[in-house]
Amino acid sequence: QLTKPEQSAVLEQLQQKLEAVEAQVAAAAAAGSSKKEAKLREAREKLEARRAAVSALKPIANRPKFASEIGAVQKRLAALDALERSAKVLSLDDALKLNARPKLLEDLKAMQAESRGWFAE
């Protein structure tokens, strides 16, 4: 399981190793060492198979800890903002809903701060 940046780094490393093995294969062929050349060709095939496997992987995406809760609170805050901007006179229920806004903002900031971690990009 790799993230997108990790996957590209691994592919780059495998490409560098593959180029090094290619150079060694050419040197072994020029030197006439058939056993060494056969082993290096086998190593090259393994590297190519590994590169194909890594490039075929779907990168993972680390979701924030409270992603669904943050989305729900943001939705409620958007509804409260629309209610606050309305030109009509607010009922008691609407005024009570608006009183909950500071608590929602505080909760949202707390969840966002806690969801930031090692995997935040």
Backbone bond lengths (Angstrom), bond angles and torsions (degrees), N, CA, C in turn:
res aa  C-N    CA-C-N  psi(-1)  N-CA   C-N-CA  omega(-1)  CA-C   N-CA-C  phi
1 Q - - - 1.443 - - 1.518 108.82 -
2 L 1.308 114.78 117.09 1.451 120.64 -177.64 1.518 109.93 -129.29
3 T 1.321 115.44 147.61 1.455 119.52 171.38 1.527 107.38 -82.10
4 K 1.324 116.56 171.11 1.458 120.88 -177.70 1.534 112.11 -59.44
5 P 1.356 119.53 -47.72 1.473 118.50 178.26 1.533 113.15 -63.85
6 E 1.333 116.89 -37.31 1.459 120.08 178.71 1.529 110.72 -65.47
7 Q 1.332 115.77 -40.05 1.454 120.28 -179.62 1.532 110.67 -63.32
8 S 1.325 117.03 -43.67 1.465 118.82 179.62 1.528 111.22 -66.90
9 A 1.340 117.51 -35.32 1.472 120.50 177.87 1.529 110.64 -65.96
10 V 1.321 117.33 -42.76 1.469 121.30 179.64 1.527 110.04 -65.23
11 L 1.340 116.74 -41.52 1.463 119.66 178.59 1.524 111.37 -63.22
12 E 1.317 116.35 -38.20 1.467 120.43 178.08 1.531 110.98 -65.15
13 Q 1.335 116.50 -42.97 1.467 120.51 178.23 1.523 111.21 -63.24
14 L 1.327 116.24 -42.15 1.465 119.59 179.36 1.527 110.63 -65.24
15 Q 1.319 117.00 -36.77 1.462 120.25 178.31 1.527 110.51 -64.88
16 Q 1.330 116.79 -41.34 1.464 120.35 177.78 1.532 111.49 -63.50
17 K 1.327 116.47 -42.42 1.468 120.32 178.07 1.530 110.38 -64.04
18 L 1.329 115.66 -39.49 1.456 120.57 -179.79 1.528 110.38 -63.86
19 E 1.315 117.70 -41.34 1.461 121.26 178.26 1.528 110.62 -64.82
20 A 1.333 116.72 -39.02 1.465 120.41 178.56 1.524 110.79 -65.12
21 V 1.323 116.64 -41.29 1.471 120.27 179.62 1.524 110.04 -67.22
22 E 1.331 116.85 -37.72 1.473 120.25 177.44 1.527 110.37 -59.76
23 A 1.327 116.21 -42.72 1.459 120.22 179.17 1.536 110.77 -64.42
24 Q 1.330 115.68 -39.59 1.461 119.68 178.91 1.527 111.45 -67.53
25 V 1.338 116.38 -36.33 1.468 120.47 177.79 1.527 109.25 -64.52
26 A 1.327 115.86 -43.48 1.472 119.02 179.18 1.521 110.76 -64.19
27 A 1.336 118.05 -39.90 1.462 121.55 178.73 1.526 110.85 -66.02
28 A 1.339 116.82 -40.12 1.464 120.47 179.53 1.525 110.43 -67.95
29 A 1.325 117.13 -36.75 1.461 120.39 178.85 1.527 110.04 -67.75
30 A 1.327 116.03 -39.01 1.463 119.53 178.79 1.530 111.49 -67.90
31 A 1.322 115.74 -33.14 1.458 120.13 -179.72 1.524 111.96 -79.82
32 G 1.322 116.93 -16.90 1.459 120.93 178.65 1.509 113.65 84.51
33 S 1.316 118.66 18.73 1.463 122.56 -179.96 1.526 108.56 -91.23
34 S 1.327 116.18 97.48 1.469 120.25 -174.49 1.528 112.85 -72.68
35 K 1.345 117.59 -35.95 1.472 119.58 179.25 1.520 110.79 -65.31
36 K 1.322 116.23 -46.04 1.466 120.52 179.81 1.524 110.29 -64.73
37 E 1.316 116.50 -39.59 1.464 121.16 178.98 1.526 110.77 -63.43
38 A 1.326 117.90 -40.33 1.465 121.93 179.67 1.528 110.62 -65.37
39 K 1.335 116.17 -42.55 1.467 119.56 178.46 1.524 111.39 -64.74
40 L 1.327 116.02 -40.37 1.469 119.78 179.86 1.526 111.05 -68.26
41 R 1.310 117.42 -36.75 1.483 119.77 176.60 1.534 110.43 -64.45
42 E 1.333 115.61 -39.23 1.471 120.14 177.36 1.539 110.21 -63.52
43 A 1.326 116.19 -42.20 1.465 120.32 178.20 1.527 110.44 -64.49
44 R 1.338 116.30 -37.56 1.463 120.01 177.88 1.533 110.96 -64.08
45 E 1.318 116.97 -41.56 1.466 120.85 178.69 1.526 111.01 -62.90
46 K 1.336 116.37 -40.06 1.466 120.19 177.95 1.523 110.74 -64.34
47 L 1.327 116.21 -41.92 1.466 119.72 178.79 1.523 111.51 -64.47
48 E 1.327 116.63 -39.77 1.469 120.16 178.24 1.521 110.80 -65.17
49 A 1.329 116.79 -39.99 1.460 120.31 178.13 1.525 110.63 -64.87
50 R 1.328 116.14 -40.51 1.464 120.22 179.13 1.520 111.10 -66.71
51 R 1.335 116.72 -40.52 1.463 120.54 178.09 1.525 110.55 -63.29
52 A 1.326 116.78 -40.71 1.467 120.74 178.05 1.526 110.63 -64.42
53 A 1.330 116.59 -39.55 1.464 120.50 179.95 1.525 110.91 -66.89
54 V 1.319 116.96 -41.63 1.468 120.20 -179.14 1.526 110.39 -68.73
55 S 1.322 117.33 -40.03 1.464 119.19 -179.59 1.529 111.68 -70.83
56 A 1.333 117.80 -23.74 1.467 121.10 178.56 1.526 112.32 -80.02
57 L 1.338 117.14 -16.89 1.462 119.95 -179.18 1.520 111.28 -67.32
58 K 1.309 115.56 143.71 1.459 120.56 174.21 1.527 107.13 -89.40
59 P 1.338 117.63 122.98 1.470 118.96 -178.59 1.530 111.54 -65.98
60 I 1.327 114.84 145.16 1.462 119.69 179.38 1.521 109.26 -87.87
61 A 1.304 115.16 155.12 1.461 120.99 176.12 1.523 107.11 -123.29
62 N 1.305 115.54 122.04 1.459 119.78 179.70 1.521 109.00 -82.15
63 R 1.310 115.07 115.99 1.462 120.31 179.48 1.520 109.24 -82.50
64 P 1.327 115.97 147.64 1.471 118.78 175.88 1.527 110.83 -59.83
65 K 1.304 115.62 156.13 1.463 122.27 -175.03 1.529 112.16 -58.57
66 F 1.330 117.46 -45.77 1.465 121.83 -176.38 1.526 111.37 -110.92
67 A 1.316 118.72 42.43 1.464 121.33 -173.78 1.526 112.07 -58.79
68 S 1.319 118.16 -47.14 1.471 119.80 -177.35 1.527 111.24 -70.24
69 E 1.328 116.73 -38.38 1.471 119.85 179.30 1.526 110.79 -67.29
70 I 1.328 116.73 -39.89 1.464 120.53 178.69 1.525 109.79 -62.74
71 G 1.318 116.81 -42.27 1.466 120.87 178.13 1.512 112.08 -61.70
72 A 1.339 116.91 -41.87 1.465 120.46 -179.97 1.527 111.02 -65.64
73 V 1.326 117.20 -41.94 1.464 120.53 179.79 1.522 110.13 -66.99
74 Q 1.317 117.75 -39.57 1.460 120.35 178.01 1.523 111.31 -63.69
75 K 1.326 116.92 -36.58 1.463 120.97 177.06 1.529 110.58 -64.54
76 R 1.345 115.28 -44.79 1.472 119.04 179.46 1.520 111.07 -63.73
77 L 1.334 117.08 -38.59 1.461 120.47 178.54 1.521 111.58 -66.81
78 A 1.319 117.46 -36.88 1.464 120.56 177.00 1.523 110.29 -64.42
79 A 1.345 116.54 -40.19 1.470 119.79 177.94 1.529 110.44 -65.59
80 L 1.333 117.04 -39.35 1.462 120.65 177.94 1.526 111.68 -67.22
81 D 1.315 117.36 -36.16 1.469 120.35 176.51 1.522 110.87 -64.07
82 A 1.332 115.95 -41.90 1.466 119.50 177.63 1.521 110.31 -64.49
83 L 1.310 116.79 -39.59 1.470 121.25 179.02 1.528 109.80 -65.31
84 E 1.305 117.26 -39.83 1.455 121.67 -178.88 1.532 111.44 -68.23
85 R 1.321 117.21 -34.23 1.459 121.12 -179.96 1.524 113.66 -80.26
86 S 1.312 117.37 -11.40 1.471 119.54 -177.84 1.529 110.02 -66.62
87 A 1.330 115.08 148.71 1.464 120.96 -175.56 1.527 112.14 -87.05
88 K 1.313 118.44 -11.81 1.459 120.35 -176.91 1.533 111.49 -77.39
89 V 1.281 115.85 163.75 1.463 122.06 177.41 1.526 107.79 -75.81
90 L 1.317 115.84 133.56 1.454 120.61 -175.45 1.522 111.60 -83.83
91 S 1.312 114.76 142.31 1.457 119.90 175.60 1.530 108.81 -79.46
92 L 1.310 115.97 174.21 1.458 121.01 179.83 1.530 111.23 -63.37
93 D 1.340 116.07 -40.81 1.467 120.32 178.77 1.530 110.84 -62.01
94 D 1.336 116.36 -42.34 1.459 120.04 179.23 1.527 111.25 -65.51
95 A 1.316 116.74 -38.96 1.459 120.06 178.59 1.523 110.76 -65.47
96 L 1.333 117.55 -37.58 1.460 120.80 176.98 1.533 111.29 -66.81
97 K 1.325 115.49 -36.83 1.466 119.15 176.68 1.522 110.25 -62.95
98 L 1.337 116.08 -41.35 1.466 120.22 179.99 1.522 112.01 -67.35
99 N 1.327 116.71 -29.02 1.465 120.15 177.44 1.530 111.83 -67.22
100 A 1.317 116.93 -23.23 1.465 121.17 -179.73 1.533 111.85 -81.02
101 R 1.326 116.95 -8.22 1.473 121.52 -176.28 1.536 113.16 -58.95
102 P 1.336 120.56 -48.38 1.482 119.17 179.71 1.532 113.01 -59.03
103 K 1.325 116.81 -38.57 1.466 120.62 178.35 1.532 110.48 -65.04
104 L 1.351 116.60 -40.34 1.458 120.39 178.27 1.535 110.94 -63.96
105 L 1.319 116.44 -42.37 1.464 120.36 178.02 1.532 111.32 -61.97
106 E 1.323 115.54 -41.69 1.462 120.53 178.75 1.529 110.64 -63.66
107 D 1.328 116.24 -44.96 1.465 120.83 178.62 1.528 111.21 -62.59
108 L 1.335 115.83 -40.73 1.457 120.72 -179.88 1.529 110.39 -62.30
109 K 1.319 117.22 -45.90 1.464 120.47 179.46 1.523 111.10 -63.50
110 A 1.322 116.13 -39.20 1.465 119.78 179.49 1.531 110.92 -64.99
111 M 1.327 117.07 -44.05 1.464 120.59 179.91 1.531 110.73 -65.68
112 Q 1.332 116.85 -40.87 1.458 119.62 179.20 1.529 111.01 -65.04
113 A 1.326 116.45 -40.32 1.462 119.65 179.13 1.526 111.12 -66.42
114 E 1.311 116.66 -39.56 1.467 120.06 -178.70 1.522 112.11 -74.04
115 S 1.335 117.29 -28.73 1.460 119.49 -179.07 1.523 112.00 -78.31
116 R 1.334 117.37 -17.58 1.457 119.79 174.32 1.525 107.15 -72.74
117 G 1.286 115.39 128.66 1.455 118.23 -178.17 1.503 110.78 -153.31
118 W 1.288 115.06 -151.51 1.452 121.27 -177.54 1.515 111.43 -64.37
119 F 1.332 116.66 -33.35 1.456 120.21 -171.29 1.524 112.70 -92.90
120 A 1.325 118.33 3.70 1.462 120.27 178.86 1.515 109.00 -67.86
121 E 1.327 115.03 132.66 1.465 119.68 -178.57 1.501 109.97 -110.57
